[in-house]
């Protein structure tokens, strides 16, 4: 069974836009409340009214090397799945981003 996703041609426009904003301070110097305020301010500044926001996460349990990835849609559903045992933290974080990007591509016309 083939996946519903296909790689767009190089001349097609990108289905997603990624922005990275600097906070102006080190994350380690902020308390959780300040970090949340910074994140909410940046998301609000970047998010057009008709956008869908995806939050991603990947995690590896260090003692058993079990791993998984997930994304959640602001005000919507959550999708999570196990990845192969032994994946690195980077691999599961990237898998979560890829899952969110595929979801956005498939659902952009909805």
Number of C-alpha atoms within 10 A of each C-alpha: 3 5 5 7 10 10 6 11 8 7 6 7 8 10 12 11 6 5 7 7 10 8 11 7 8 8 11 8 9 12 9 11 9 12 15 12 11 17 14 12 11 16 14 11 9 14 11 10 7 6 10 14 16 20 13 21 17 23 21 21 13 11 6 9 15 16 21 23 24 21 24 17 16 12 9 9 9 13 14 15 14 13 18 13 13 14 16 18 19 12 19 22 21 16 21 27 20 15 20 22 17 18 16 18 16 14 10 12 6 5
